[in-house]
């Protein structure tokens, strides 16, 4: 219903904010629905990116936006110039969007351009007409309410496939404290009757979350810039800038408590050229690639970021290692926080990306013919207290001197080897291809 409502409009002003809450044609309003439906971190404006679902959800929202643009072109409307006449402060056509250090500063004009839109291609929406886009996870069944065939998950039991008008049974939540995330997203214009109320709740925003949230996300009205300030920032002010940092919130299941975290050592091997020409499928992280070179601070030093996202707990942690881009190979070690097994076993997904936003590949330590070897893996781990422990109780312990001695890709030595190695190389593969 929300998709059809948005695509029934023709101009950007018809679907954009500001609009009264609950406006049926607001793309932002329909975007709010999954945030509220999922609950937890995803429901909070300051904490939503801590949930990996955030990125899948926004990829879908981006797809809806692209379908809207394509529809405009068919109707003779230029999406690059169809902008609001009286936008809110910060949303003027030449106002800037500042997501540093994750991407260079750009203007709304560039964000609305075909250059940005053409960076990504989207698959068609799954429908019975296209065999559910040939997805192995979807199947086409008849909707008994509307009589229109629809694609649904193959994982759903048959009796639940059309429980659209029924409230889903309450499932007990793992008891957690209210998440100190502050303001939630507004309600969607449509109410999904399968949903239930968020039983986790939110509390006033914690200072650690506020610091992390406001550090990298802002829009600025160019009318407020001083005469000495330019909206065109130097392209070297990028994610790799050594002088920029970020703060972890140490939130785990709604509680800000560093004692709930332990640290897994992660080795980083960097062997990637800064030249980004070619068909590298991971090159979508930076919209401005002047001279086809990923921006750096011109010192040779750069950063590789490693993140952990809880799969069975609410928690996110991110750290970086500093590498030398001037060398054919650069190896370093960092430590990434995960749930302390003293508070229960944790399942976690590790991901990594370089200074250009290109994903890196995880290798997991395993034993082959009695020798320790690193093999490609998904980066998903179960962290328990079982021996041998893959974690330390402090960041300092995780980066003990033993690690620097054995900074090798494969080690048959008896010394400690990190359970995870991250490789940033020139292979034109997605991280999950291994």
Secondary structure as a PSIPRED ss2 file (coil, helix, strand):
# PSIPRED VFORMAT (PSIPRED V4.0)

   1 X C   1.000  0.000  0.000
   2 X H   0.000  1.000  0.000
   3 X H   0.000  1.000  0.000
   4 X H   0.000  1.000  0.000
   5 X H   0.000  1.000  0.000
   6 X H   0.000  1.000  0.000
   7 X H   0.000  1.000  0.000
   8 X C   1.000  0.000  0.000
   9 X C   1.000  0.000  0.000
  10 X C   1.000  0.000  0.000
  11 X C   1.000  0.000  0.000
  12 X H   0.000  1.000  0.000
  13 X H   0.000  1.000  0.000
  14 X H   0.000  1.000  0.000
  15 X H   0.000  1.000  0.000
  16 X C   1.000  0.000  0.000
  17 X C   1.000  0.000  0.000
  18 X C   1.000  0.000  0.000
  19 X C   1.000  0.000  0.000
  20 X C   1.000  0.000  0.000
  21 X C   1.000  0.000  0.000
  22 X C   1.000  0.000  0.000
  23 X C   1.000  0.000  0.000
  24 X C   1.000  0.000  0.000
  25 X C   1.000  0.000  0.000
  26 X C   1.000  0.000  0.000
  27 X H   0.000  1.000  0.000
  28 X H   0.000  1.000  0.000
  29 X H   0.000  1.000  0.000
  30 X H   0.000  1.000  0.000
  31 X H   0.000  1.000  0.000
  32 X H   0.000  1.000  0.000
  33 X H   0.000  1.000  0.000
  34 X H   0.000  1.000  0.000
  35 X H   0.000  1.000  0.000
  36 X H   0.000  1.000  0.000
  37 X H   0.000  1.000  0.000
  38 X H   0.000  1.000  0.000
  39 X C   1.000  0.000  0.000
  40 X H   0.000  1.000  0.000
  41 X H   0.000  1.000  0.000
  42 X H   0.000  1.000  0.000
  43 X H   0.000  1.000  0.000
  44 X E   0.000  0.000  1.000
  45 X C   1.000  0.000  0.000
  46 X C   1.000  0.000  0.000
  47 X C   1.000  0.000  0.000
  48 X H   0.000  1.000  0.000
  49 X H   0.000  1.000  0.000
  50 X H   0.000  1.000  0.000
  51 X C   1.000  0.000  0.000
  52 X C   1.000  0.000  0.000
  53 X H   0.000  1.000  0.000
  54 X H   0.000  1.000  0.000
  55 X H   0.000  1.000  0.000
  56 X H   0.000  1.000  0.000
  57 X H   0.000  1.000  0.000
  58 X H   0.000  1.000  0.000
  59 X H   0.000  1.000  0.000
  60 X H   0.000  1.000  0.000
  61 X H   0.000  1.000  0.000
  62 X H   0.000  1.000  0.000
  63 X H   0.000  1.000  0.000
  64 X H   0.000  1.000  0.000
  65 X H   0.000  1.000  0.000
  66 X H   0.000  1.000  0.000
  67 X H   0.000  1.000  0.000
  68 X H   0.000  1.000  0.000
  69 X H   0.000  1.000  0.000
  70 X H   0.000  1.000  0.000
  71 X H   0.000  1.000  0.000
  72 X H   0.000  1.000  0.000
  73 X H   0.000  1.000  0.000
  74 X H   0.000  1.000  0.000
  75 X C   1.000  0.000  0.000
  76 X C   1.000  0.000  0.000
  77 X C   1.000  0.000  0.000
  78 X C   1.000  0.000  0.000
  79 X C   1.000  0.000  0.000
  80 X C   1.000  0.000  0.000
  81 X C   1.000  0.000  0.000
  82 X C   1.000  0.000  0.000
  83 X C   1.000  0.000  0.000
  84 X C   1.000  0.000  0.000
  85 X C   1.000  0.000  0.000
  86 X C   1.000  0.000  0.000
  87 X C   1.000  0.000  0.000
  88 X C   1.000  0.000  0.000
  89 X C   1.000  0.000  0.000
  90 X C   1.000  0.000  0.000
  91 X C   1.000  0.000  0.000
  92 X C   1.000  0.000  0.000
  93 X C   1.000  0.000  0.000
  94 X C   1.000  0.000  0.000
  95 X C   1.000  0.000  0.000
  96 X E   0.000  0.000  1.000
  97 X E   0.000  0.000  1.000
  98 X E   0.000  0.000  1.000
  99 X C   1.000  0.000  0.000
 100 X C   1.000  0.000  0.000
 101 X C   1.000  0.000  0.000
 102 X C   1.000  0.000  0.000
 103 X C   1.000  0.000  0.000
 104 X C   1.000  0.000  0.000
 105 X C   1.000  0.000  0.000
 106 X E   0.000  0.000  1.000
 107 X E   0.000  0.000  1.000
 108 X H   0.000  1.000  0.000
 109 X H   0.000  1.000  0.000
 110 X H   0.000  1.000  0.000
 111 X H   0.000  1.000  0.000
 112 X C   1.000  0.000  0.000
 113 X C   1.000  0.000  0.000
 114 X H   0.000  1.000  0.000
 115 X H   0.000  1.000  0.000
 116 X H   0.000  1.000  0.000
 117 X H   0.000  1.000  0.000
 118 X C   1.000  0.000  0.000
 119 X C   1.000  0.000  0.000
 120 X C   1.000  0.000  0.000
 121 X C   1.000  0.000  0.000
 122 X C   1.000  0.000  0.000
 123 X C   1.000  0.000  0.000
 124 X C   1.000  0.000  0.000
 125 X C   1.000  0.000  0.000
 126 X C   1.000  0.000  0.000
 127 X C   1.000  0.000  0.000
 128 X H   0.000  1.000  0.000
 129 X H   0.000  1.000  0.000
 130 X H   0.000  1.000  0.000
 131 X H   0.000  1.000  0.000
 132 X H   0.000  1.000  0.000
 133 X H   0.000  1.000  0.000
 134 X H   0.000  1.000  0.000
 135 X C   1.000  0.000  0.000
 136 X C   1.000  0.000  0.000
 137 X C   1.000  0.000  0.000
 138 X E   0.000  0.000  1.000
 139 X E   0.000  0.000  1.000
 140 X E   0.000  0.000  1.000
 141 X E   0.000  0.000  1.000
 142 X E   0.000  0.000  1.000
 143 X C   1.000  0.000  0.000
 144 X C   1.000  0.000  0.000
 145 X C   1.000  0.000  0.000
 146 X C   1.000  0.000  0.000
 147 X C   1.000  0.000  0.000
 148 X C   1.000  0.000  0.000
 149 X E   0.000  0.000  1.000
 150 X E   0.000  0.000  1.000
 151 X E   0.000  0.000  1.000
 152 X E   0.000  0.000  1.000
 153 X E   0.000  0.000  1.000
 154 X C   1.000  0.000  0.000
 155 X C   1.000  0.000  0.000
 156 X C   1.000  0.000  0.000
 157 X C   1.000  0.000  0.000
 158 X H   0.000  1.000  0.000
 159 X H   0.000  1.000  0.000
 160 X H   0.000  1.000  0.000
 161 X C   1.000  0.000  0.000
 162 X C   1.000  0.000  0.000
 163 X H   0.000  1.000  0.000
 164 X H   0.000  1.000  0.000
 165 X H   0.000  1.000  0.000
 166 X C   1.000  0.000  0.000
 167 X C   1.000  0.000  0.000
 168 X C   1.000  0.000  0.000
 169 X C   1.000  0.000  0.000
 170 X C   1.000  0.000  0.000
 171 X C   1.000  0.000  0.000
 172 X C   1.000  0.000  0.000
 173 X C   1.000  0.000  0.000
 174 X C   1.000  0.000  0.000
 175 X C   1.000  0.000  0.000
 176 X C   1.000  0.000  0.000
 177 X C   1.000  0.000  0.000
 178 X C   1.000  0.000  0.000
 179 X E   0.000  0.000  1.000
 180 X C   1.000  0.000  0.000
 181 X C   1.000  0.000  0.000
 182 X C   1.000  0.000  0.000
 183 X C   1.000  0.000  0.000
 184 X E   0.000  0.000  1.000
 185 X C   1.000  0.000  0.000
 186 X C   1.000  0.000  0.000
 187 X C   1.000  0.000  0.000
 188 X C   1.000  0.000  0.000
 189 X C   1.000  0.000  0.000
 190 X C   1.000  0.000  0.000
 191 X C   1.000  0.000  0.000
 192 X C   1.000  0.000  0.000
 193 X C   1.000  0.000  0.000
 194 X C   1.000  0.000  0.000
 195 X C   1.000  0.000  0.000
 196 X C   1.000  0.000  0.000
 197 X C   1.000  0.000  0.000
 198 X C   1.000  0.000  0.000
 199 X C   1.000  0.000  0.000
 200 X C   1.000  0.000  0.000
 201 X C   1.000  0.000  0.000
 202 X E   0.000  0.000  1.000
 203 X C   1.000  0.000  0.000
 204 X C   1.000  0.000  0.000
 205 X C   1.000  0.000  0.000
 206 X C   1.000  0.000  0.000
 207 X H   0.000  1.000  0.000
 208 X H   0.000  1.000  0.000
 209 X H   0.000  1.000  0.000
 210 X H   0.000  1.000  0.000
 211 X H   0.000  1.000  0.000
 212 X H   0.000  1.000  0.000
 213 X H   0.000  1.000  0.000
 214 X H   0.000  1.000  0.000
 215 X H   0.000  1.000  0.000
 216 X H   0.000  1.000  0.000
 217 X C   1.000  0.000  0.000
 218 X E   0.000  0.000  1.000
 219 X E   0.000  0.000  1.000
 220 X E   0.000  0.000  1.000
 221 X C   1.000  0.000  0.000
 222 X H   0.000  1.000  0.000
 223 X H   0.000  1.000  0.000
 224 X H   0.000  1.000  0.000
 225 X C   1.000  0.000  0.000
 226 X C   1.000  0.000  0.000
 227 X C   1.000  0.000  0.000
 228 X C   1.000  0.000  0.000
 229 X C   1.000  0.000  0.000
 230 X C   1.000  0.000  0.000
 231 X C   1.000  0.000  0.000
 232 X C   1.000  0.000  0.000
 233 X C   1.000  0.000  0.000
 234 X C   1.000  0.000  0.000
 235 X C   1.000  0.000  0.000
 236 X C   1.000  0.000  0.000
 237 X C   1.000  0.000  0.000
 238 X C   1.000  0.000  0.000
 239 X C   1.000  0.000  0.000
 240 X C   1.000  0.000  0.000
 241 X C   1.000  0.000  0.000
 242 X C   1.000  0.000  0.000
 243 X C   1.000  0.000  0.000
 244 X C   1.000  0.000  0.000
 245 X C   1.000  0.000  0.000
 246 X C   1.000  0.000  0.000
 247 X C   1.000  0.000  0.000
 248 X C   1.000  0.000  0.000
 249 X C   1.000  0.000  0.000
 250 X C   1.000  0.000  0.000
 251 X E   0.000  0.000  1.000
 252 X E   0.000  0.000  1.000
 253 X C   1.000  0.000  0.000
 254 X C   1.000  0.000  0.000
 255 X E   0.000  0.000  1.000
 256 X E   0.000  0.000  1.000
 257 X C   1.000  0.000  0.000
 258 X H   0.000  1.000  0.000
 259 X H   0.000  1.000  0.000
 260 X H   0.000  1.000  0.000
 261 X E   0.000  0.000  1.000
 262 X E   0.000  0.000  1.000
 263 X E   0.000  0.000  1.000
 264 X E   0.000  0.000  1.000
 265 X E   0.000  0.000  1.000
 266 X E   0.000  0.000  1.000
 267 X E   0.000  0.000  1.000
 268 X E   0.000  0.000  1.000
 269 X E   0.000  0.000  1.000
 270 X E   0.000  0.000  1.000
 271 X C   1.000  0.000  0.000
 272 X C   1.000  0.000  0.000
 273 X C   1.000  0.000  0.000
 274 X C   1.000  0.000  0.000
 275 X E   0.000  0.000  1.000
 276 X C   1.000  0.000  0.000
 277 X C   1.000  0.000  0.000
 278 X C   1.000  0.000  0.000
 279 X C   1.000  0.000  0.000
 280 X C   1.000  0.000  0.000
 281 X C   1.000  0.000  0.000
 282 X C   1.000  0.000  0.000
 283 X C   1.000  0.000  0.000
 284 X C   1.000  0.000  0.000
 285 X C   1.000  0.000  0.000
 286 X C   1.000  0.000  0.000
 287 X C   1.000  0.000  0.000
 288 X C   1.000  0.000  0.000
 289 X C   1.000  0.000  0.000
 290 X H   0.000  1.000  0.000
 291 X H   0.000  1.000  0.000
 292 X H   0.000  1.000  0.000
 293 X E   0.000  0.000  1.000
 294 X C   1.000  0.000  0.000
 295 X C   1.000  0.000  0.000
 296 X C   1.000  0.000  0.000
 297 X C   1.000  0.000  0.000
 298 X C   1.000  0.000  0.000
 299 X C   1.000  0.000  0.000
 300 X C   1.000  0.000  0.000
 301 X E   0.000  0.000  1.000
 302 X E   0.000  0.000  1.000
 303 X E   0.000  0.000  1.000
 304 X E   0.000  0.000  1.000
 305 X E   0.000  0.000  1.000
 306 X E   0.000  0.000  1.000
 307 X E   0.000  0.000  1.000
 308 X E   0.000  0.000  1.000
 309 X E   0.000  0.000  1.000
 310 X E   0.000  0.000  1.000
 311 X C   1.000  0.000  0.000
 312 X C   1.000  0.000  0.000
 313 X C   1.000  0.000  0.000
 314 X C   1.000  0.000  0.000
 315 X E   0.000  0.000  1.000
 316 X E   0.000  0.000  1.000
 317 X E   0.000  0.000  1.000
 318 X E   0.000  0.000  1.000
 319 X E   0.000  0.000  1.000
 320 X E   0.000  0.000  1.000
 321 X E   0.000  0.000  1.000
 322 X E   0.000  0.000  1.000
 323 X E   0.000  0.000  1.000
 324 X E   0.000  0.000  1.000
 325 X C   1.000  0.000  0.000
 326 X C   1.000  0.000  0.000
 327 X C   1.000  0.000  0.000
 328 X C   1.000  0.000  0.000
 329 X C   1.000  0.000  0.000
 330 X E   0.000  0.000  1.000
 331 X E   0.000  0.000  1.000
 332 X E   0.000  0.000  1.000
 333 X E   0.000  0.000  1.000
 334 X E   0.000  0.000  1.000
 335 X E   0.000  0.000  1.000
 336 X E   0.000  0.000  1.000
 337 X E   0.000  0.000  1.000
 338 X E   0.000  0.000  1.000
 339 X E   0.000  0.000  1.000
 340 X C   1.000  0.000  0.000
 341 X H   0.000  1.000  0.000
 342 X H   0.000  1.000  0.000
 343 X H   0.000  1.000  0.000
 344 X C   1.000  0.000  0.000
 345 X C   1.000  0.000  0.000
 346 X E   0.000  0.000  1.000
 347 X E   0.000  0.000  1.000
 348 X E   0.000  0.000  1.000
 349 X E   0.000  0.000  1.000
 350 X E   0.000  0.000  1.000
 351 X E   0.000  0.000  1.000
 352 X E   0.000  0.000  1.000
 353 X E   0.000  0.000  1.000
 354 X C   1.000  0.000  0.000
 355 X C   1.000  0.000  0.000
 356 X C   1.000  0.000  0.000
 357 X C   1.000  0.000  0.000
 358 X C   1.000  0.000  0.000
 359 X E   0.000  0.000  1.000
 360 X C   1.000  0.000  0.000
 361 X E   0.000  0.000  1.000
 362 X E   0.000  0.000  1.000
 363 X E   0.000  0.000  1.000
 364 X E   0.000  0.000  1.000
 365 X E   0.000  0.000  1.000
 366 X E   0.000  0.000  1.000
 367 X E   0.000  0.000  1.000
 368 X E   0.000  0.000  1.000
 369 X C   1.000  0.000  0.000
 370 X C   1.000  0.000  0.000
 371 X E   0.000  0.000  1.000
 372 X E   0.000  0.000  1.000
 373 X E   0.000  0.000  1.000
 374 X E   0.000  0.000  1.000
 375 X E   0.000  0.000  1.000
 376 X E   0.000  0.000  1.000
 377 X C   1.000  0.000  0.000
 378 X C   1.000  0.000  0.000
 379 X C   1.000  0.000  0.000
 380 X E   0.000  0.000  1.000
 381 X E   0.000  0.000  1.000
 382 X E   0.000  0.000  1.000
 383 X E   0.000  0.000  1.000
 384 X C   1.000  0.000  0.000
 385 X C   1.000  0.000  0.000
 386 X C   1.000  0.000  0.000
 387 X C   1.000  0.000  0.000
 388 X C   1.000  0.000  0.000
 389 X C   1.000  0.000  0.000
 390 X C   1.000  0.000  0.000
 391 X C   1.000  0.000  0.000
 392 X E   0.000  0.000  1.000
 393 X C   1.000  0.000  0.000
 394 X C   1.000  0.000  0.000
 395 X H   0.000  1.000  0.000
 396 X H   0.000  1.000  0.000
 397 X H   0.000  1.000  0.000
 398 X H   0.000  1.000  0.000
 399 X C   1.000  0.000  0.000
 400 X C   1.000  0.000  0.000
 401 X H   0.000  1.000  0.000
 402 X H   0.000  1.000  0.000
 403 X H   0.000  1.000  0.000
 404 X H   0.000  1.000  0.000
 405 X H   0.000  1.000  0.000
 406 X C   1.000  0.000  0.000
 407 X C   1.000  0.000  0.000
 408 X C   1.000  0.000  0.000
 409 X C   1.000  0.000  0.000
 410 X C   1.000  0.000  0.000
 411 X C   1.000  0.000  0.000
 412 X C   1.000  0.000  0.000
 413 X C   1.000  0.000  0.000
 414 X C   1.000  0.000  0.000
 415 X C   1.000  0.000  0.000
 416 X C   1.000  0.000  0.000
 417 X C   1.000  0.000  0.000
 418 X C   1.000  0.000  0.000
 419 X C   1.000  0.000  0.000
 420 X E   0.000  0.000  1.000
 421 X E   0.000  0.000  1.000
 422 X E   0.000  0.000  1.000
 423 X E   0.000  0.000  1.000
 424 X E   0.000  0.000  1.000
 425 X C   1.000  0.000  0.000
 426 X C   1.000  0.000  0.000
 427 X C   1.000  0.000  0.000
 428 X C   1.000  0.000  0.000
 429 X C   1.000  0.000  0.000
 430 X C   1.000  0.000  0.000
 431 X C   1.000  0.000  0.000
 432 X C   1.000  0.000  0.000
 433 X C   1.000  0.000  0.000
 434 X C   1.000  0.000  0.000
